[in-house]
Amino acid sequence: MQVAVEGPWSPLLGRLTLDAIPYTNPILIFTFVIAATAGLVAVGSVLYFRKVGYIWREWLCSVDHKRIGVMYMILGLVMLFRGFIDGVMMRTQQAIAIGPNSPGYLGAAHGYLPPYHFDQIYSAHGTLMLIFAATPLLTGLGNIIVPLQIGARDMAFPYLNAVSLWLTVSGALLCMISLFVGEFSNATWVGLMPFSELPSNPGVGVDYWMWALQVSSIGTTFNAINIIATIVKMRAPGMGWFRVPVFTWVMMATSIIGLTAFPVLTAALCMLGLDRYVGTHFFTAGMGGNYMLYINLFWTWGHPEVYFLVLPAFGLISEIVATFSSKSLFGYPTMIAASMGIAGVGWVVWAHHFFTMGMGPDLIGFFSAATMIVGIPTGVKAFNWLFTMFRGRIVFTTPMLWAITAILLLLLGGITGMMLSASVVDYTVHDSVFVVAHFHCMVLVIGAGIFAAVTYWWPKLFGFKLNETLGQWFFWTFVAGSLLVFIPMFQAGLDGETRRLDYLFDTSLRPLMLLEVAGIGVYFISVFFFLAMVVVSLVKREPAGQDAWGTGRSLEWLTHTPVPFYNFAVTPQVHALDEMSWRKANGLEKTQPSTYVPIHMPSSTSLPFIIGMLSFVCTFSLVWRIWWLAGASLLAAILLVIIRSFDKNEGYVLSAENIAEMERKLHTVSLVAEQSKVLPVGGHAEAH
Amino acid sequence: MAGLEFHYTLWITGIMMLIIVPTLLMTIIFPLRYHHSRNAKYTPDWHFSATIEILAWAIPLAMVVVLAYMSVSAIFRINPWNAPELASAPGASQPPVKVEVIATDWQWVFIYPDENIATIDDLVVPAGRRVQLTMTATDVMNGFYIPQVAPMVDAMPAMVSKDAFEIDQPAQFTGFSTDFSGAGFSWMQFKTRILAQADYDAWVKSVQGSPNQLTYDVFTQKIAQPQVNYGATPSYFSAPNAGRIFGMVVMDAMNGKTYPVPDSLTKSVASNEGKAPASPAAN
């Protein structure tokens, strides 16, 4: 039943041999040294500061939605950095390899990367950036903010939430280990078909890609279920559907996409797996297989996935623009309609990803027009943001600068997207770097939204603001880098530079390549400013108050800063859409509850972490076809799930006295903190 | 025809500028105008205006209606399967030149069924006549693209796709693959030469006399086997049964014939040591 694969296979280690370790590749050895050093520093410092128990109990076993959100974001940032390094390698390769006959270094024919290595790099770049950077960053933000915005204690299913996180982590680990054991897919992040089938891709690369995507997409589906359940069932009393904050609304739209679209990917990857492992013919060119089926299935997921990523960013921009304009969001009901519209139309446009694959004019006409319809709700959103700023009191804080930049990038990405949706244009720039520049513009909208959100909600979570000066330096260098990289890329694409080629075909475009490399240099500076921002802020710890920016509008600004693990001492009663603004207008934002009621909280558990690690072992062994280990780890994971379902632990209850005591302490601390510049710590807090 | 695409690109972009430029200006002006230091008019509770909302939906809607109409009419004009645009071109009165394109790992094979010849990585056609391309691939997908000449269309295994163009003056272009097909993708270029009719006829004659013969067996046993043609060196064949090969290649792919690429070949491609054994079969 099992198909024959190239090379040796042993029952104990499967396809894994010493040759799988690329110890002869200088680039990978260098990467390994860096990664190993970083890993040793991280583990070493945990050991040195004797924090193993703390990390294990408070983080790895945590089911607190805020901690899970933070871990999602750390994962996303690490993967963002790795994806960025992949981008650096692609840009420098193309700036060095000018023409197919230019000199080569490090054993490559031209440039310093042989094609098969270059192919893996851009496949990894796409997979990592979309699935393991953007998705975790946005999921993390959703995890942190949604329960706070609706006044909930936690997500609806805290345990499932942790399982989602650790499944995503195991997928990311699989991508990382492919650097040093074996190879990654060279079939791009979309999995070209039939190129991803065994005859063209006999190595383990496609298997790594497939399992990483599979395991993380299961995690994302779980997370979508969780967010929908949380929003539907756990809103604070008084929060009818038209008092739900706009970010929570878009997370609802996003999660509906996630819940409905990701299973399509799961099914497509299952069929690909059967093709590669069992020898079926779902997606082969012959024997009754049909690779167009895969391409349709992939983009049936892939296009909604694009909106799965961009909609949360739209929600973040909406929150931030309203806050820093000191004004209600303009057109709240149409904003929600537009979000739902985008989520809906996103389902009927998938075929625009393959206009060139022999489609007739009727189909192309339909999908071209359908794609353009997306421009309508997106345009509505842009207008609503503009009219939120109109007659506002705008403050140029770092989050606001990011949000305005996101709108500008959206215009650039939007106009090029409309161009591409016209197949007459697509016929000339399809598979060129013009497309690459277009979707990077859109991903930069997401990136700008994420950086805005990180700066904006950071004080709520950690109790101190990020350094504003360094934040603005980070902002300006990042934006300058983006423009330097992607504006020349648009030009190169229009001039016919095809994507996925490891050298520059039209040598006259070299100045553009050099500009892009200059942009990459500026990006490097921005990474430095980002790290400096975090470190300086951690050291300085300028305390932030309950309403850190002074113009917060939604419920999360009502509770303490930093947010206690139970979120709200008593579940707040909601009176208005912008509850915090309403309370400030009525002088109710500082009131303390007179009585407390017990709070039911979920217990920490190590099971999700263990299940995640088992699924990593399982997928890793499937990649290398180590059947016994794959079976054993899968069985162990299933057993753990069964054992857990017999667990009678229903969490624990915080007593009213406990809460009162903690609240008293928090209250004192926050008042002292607000005065710390004037008074020595521990001063006359009671006087205020 | 590429000119027609350029024309539409300019129009579509231009029409969008009508909405993009004012929005861009508003995005820059509003934050500056309503900056808190300016003490401009401030309406903290103003959050809805039916007029603005109707306009916010209607303006993009109108734009989309216009653009969608343009896009749909354009695709019917340049339709690569049967372009009405070519029916009114000067070459419409003459019979089209038929070329069958097969993308292999990793070369382009051009078969001329009416002339009984074939080439690798060199597409030669006469000026002033319509060129009708029928495309397939042996094993994986490749994108067929000559930027100045014809719309990009994929060559797909077990399927047949079509493209067409007409160039009225002798010229030279380079075509290449746009859809990634493996490590040899980097060398999947082909020359595109548009010759005057007389030169074209002479060229066909000379190739018909070529001692290299392309038959179905030569194709499957040598040419279709995975190989990198470093530098995309062209080769020329006489092919007495040229008309049969294309259909058989499509049927082969449908019947599950593949040309497996060994892992070791992928890894050796374009490292310096891999450069020596370049495409012995084709030449």
Chai-1 contact restraints between the chains, C-beta under 6 A:
chainA,res_idxA,chainB,res_idxB,connection_type,confidence,min_distance_angstrom,max_distance_angstrom,comment,restraint_id
A,E6,B,D263,contact,1.0,0.0,6.0,A-B,restraint_1
A,G107,B,S271,contact,1.0,0.0,6.0,A-B,restraint_2
A,G107,B,N272,contact,1.0,0.0,6.0,A-B,restraint_3
A,A109,B,A270,contact,1.0,0.0,6.0,A-B,restraint_4
A,P114,B,A270,contact,1.0,0.0,6.0,A-B,restraint_5
A,P114,B,S271,contact,1.0,0.0,6.0,A-B,restraint_6
A,P115,B,A183,contact,1.0,0.0,6.0,A-B,restraint_7
A,P115,B,S186,contact,1.0,0.0,6.0,A-B,restraint_8
A,P115,B,V269,contact,1.0,0.0,6.0,A-B,restraint_9
A,P115,B,A270,contact,1.0,0.0,6.0,A-B,restraint_10
A,Y116,B,A183,contact,1.0,0.0,6.0,A-B,restraint_11
A,Y116,B,T266,contact,1.0,0.0,6.0,A-B,restraint_12
A,Y116,B,K267,contact,1.0,0.0,6.0,A-B,restraint_13
A,P194,B,V140,contact,1.0,0.0,6.0,A-B,restraint_14
A,F195,B,V140,contact,1.0,0.0,6.0,A-B,restraint_15
A,P199,B,T258,contact,1.0,0.0,6.0,A-B,restraint_16
A,P199,B,P260,contact,1.0,0.0,6.0,A-B,restraint_17
A,S200,B,V140,contact,1.0,0.0,6.0,A-B,restraint_18
A,S200,B,V261,contact,1.0,0.0,6.0,A-B,restraint_19
A,P202,B,D263,contact,1.0,0.0,6.0,A-B,restraint_20
A,G203,B,D263,contact,1.0,0.0,6.0,A-B,restraint_21
A,A285,B,P157,contact,1.0,0.0,6.0,A-B,restraint_22
A,A285,B,A158,contact,1.0,0.0,6.0,A-B,restraint_23
A,A285,B,A253,contact,1.0,0.0,6.0,A-B,restraint_24
A,G286,B,A158,contact,1.0,0.0,6.0,A-B,restraint_25
A,G286,B,A253,contact,1.0,0.0,6.0,A-B,restraint_26
A,G286,B,M254,contact,1.0,0.0,6.0,A-B,restraint_27
A,G286,B,N255,contact,1.0,0.0,6.0,A-B,restraint_28
A,G286,B,G256,contact,1.0,0.0,6.0,A-B,restraint_29
A,M287,B,G256,contact,1.0,0.0,6.0,A-B,restraint_30
A,K327,B,P44,contact,1.0,0.0,6.0,A-B,restraint_31
A,S328,B,H47,contact,1.0,0.0,6.0,A-B,restraint_32
A,F330,B,H47,contact,1.0,0.0,6.0,A-B,restraint_33
A,G331,B,E53,contact,1.0,0.0,6.0,A-B,restraint_34
A,T334,B,E53,contact,1.0,0.0,6.0,A-B,restraint_35
A,T356,B,M152,contact,1.0,0.0,6.0,A-B,restraint_36
A,T356,B,V153,contact,1.0,0.0,6.0,A-B,restraint_37
A,T356,B,D154,contact,1.0,0.0,6.0,A-B,restraint_38
A,M357,B,D154,contact,1.0,0.0,6.0,A-B,restraint_39
A,G358,B,S161,contact,1.0,0.0,6.0,A-B,restraint_40
A,P361,B,I75,contact,1.0,0.0,6.0,A-B,restraint_41
A,P361,B,F76,contact,1.0,0.0,6.0,A-B,restraint_42
A,P361,B,N79,contact,1.0,0.0,6.0,A-B,restraint_43
A,I364,B,I75,contact,1.0,0.0,6.0,A-B,restraint_44
A,G365,B,V72,contact,1.0,0.0,6.0,A-B,restraint_45
A,G365,B,I75,contact,1.0,0.0,6.0,A-B,restraint_46
A,S368,B,S71,contact,1.0,0.0,6.0,A-B,restraint_47
A,A369,B,A68,contact,1.0,0.0,6.0,A-B,restraint_48
A,M372,B,V64,contact,1.0,0.0,6.0,A-B,restraint_49
A,M372,B,L67,contact,1.0,0.0,6.0,A-B,restraint_50
A,M372,B,A68,contact,1.0,0.0,6.0,A-B,restraint_51
A,G375,B,P60,contact,1.0,0.0,6.0,A-B,restraint_52
A,G375,B,V64,contact,1.0,0.0,6.0,A-B,restraint_53
A,I376,B,P60,contact,1.0,0.0,6.0,A-B,restraint_54
A,I376,B,L61,contact,1.0,0.0,6.0,A-B,restraint_55
A,I376,B,V64,contact,1.0,0.0,6.0,A-B,restraint_56
A,G379,B,P60,contact,1.0,0.0,6.0,A-B,restraint_57
A,V380,B,A56,contact,1.0,0.0,6.0,A-B,restraint_58
A,V380,B,W57,contact,1.0,0.0,6.0,A-B,restraint_59
A,F383,B,A56,contact,1.0,0.0,6.0,A-B,restraint_60
A,L386,B,M26,contact,1.0,0.0,6.0,A-B,restraint_61
A,L386,B,F30,contact,1.0,0.0,6.0,A-B,restraint_62
A,F387,B,I52,contact,1.0,0.0,6.0,A-B,restraint_63
A,M389,B,F30,contact,1.0,0.0,6.0,A-B,restraint_64
A,M389,B,P31,contact,1.0,0.0,6.0,A-B,restraint_65
A,M389,B,Y34,contact,1.0,0.0,6.0,A-B,restraint_66
A,F390,B,F30,contact,1.0,0.0,6.0,A-B,restraint_67
A,R391,B,K41,contact,1.0,0.0,6.0,A-B,restraint_68
A,R391,B,Y42,contact,1.0,0.0,6.0,A-B,restraint_69
A,R391,B,T43,contact,1.0,0.0,6.0,A-B,restraint_70
A,G392,B,Y34,contact,1.0,0.0,6.0,A-B,restraint_71
A,R393,B,H36,contact,1.0,0.0,6.0,A-B,restraint_72
A,R393,B,Y42,contact,1.0,0.0,6.0,A-B,restraint_73
A,I394,B,P31,contact,1.0,0.0,6.0,A-B,restraint_74
A,I394,B,Y34,contact,1.0,0.0,6.0,A-B,restraint_75
A,I394,B,H35,contact,1.0,0.0,6.0,A-B,restraint_76
A,V395,B,H36,contact,1.0,0.0,6.0,A-B,restraint_77
A,I404,B,P31,contact,1.0,0.0,6.0,A-B,restraint_78
A,I407,B,T27,contact,1.0,0.0,6.0,A-B,restraint_79
A,L408,B,T27,contact,1.0,0.0,6.0,A-B,restraint_80
A,L411,B,I20,contact,1.0,0.0,6.0,A-B,restraint_81
A,L411,B,L24,contact,1.0,0.0,6.0,A-B,restraint_82
A,I415,B,M16,contact,1.0,0.0,6.0,A-B,restraint_83
A,I415,B,I20,contact,1.0,0.0,6.0,A-B,restraint_84
A,M418,B,M16,contact,1.0,0.0,6.0,A-B,restraint_85
A,M419,B,I12,contact,1.0,0.0,6.0,A-B,restraint_86
A,A422,B,I12,contact,1.0,0.0,6.0,A-B,restraint_87
A,A422,B,S71,contact,1.0,0.0,6.0,A-B,restraint_88
A,S423,B,I75,contact,1.0,0.0,6.0,A-B,restraint_89
A,V424,B,E5,contact,1.0,0.0,6.0,A-B,restraint_90
A,V424,B,Y8,contact,1.0,0.0,6.0,A-B,restraint_91
A,V424,B,A74,contact,1.0,0.0,6.0,A-B,restraint_92
A,V424,B,I78,contact,1.0,0.0,6.0,A-B,restraint_93
A,V425,B,T9,contact,1.0,0.0,6.0,A-B,restraint_94
A,Y427,B,P151,contact,1.0,0.0,6.0,A-B,restraint_95
A,Y427,B,M152,contact,1.0,0.0,6.0,A-B,restraint_96
A,T428,B,E5,contact,1.0,0.0,6.0,A-B,restraint_97
A,H430,B,M152,contact,1.0,0.0,6.0,A-B,restraint_98
A,D431,B,G143,contact,1.0,0.0,6.0,A-B,restraint_99
A,D431,B,T178,contact,1.0,0.0,6.0,A-B,restraint_100
A,D431,B,D179,contact,1.0,0.0,6.0,A-B,restraint_101
A,G496,B,P147,contact,1.0,0.0,6.0,A-B,restraint_102
A,T498,B,T178,contact,1.0,0.0,6.0,A-B,restraint_103
A,R500,B,F180,contact,1.0,0.0,6.0,A-B,restraint_104
A,D502,B,S186,contact,1.0,0.0,6.0,A-B,restraint_105
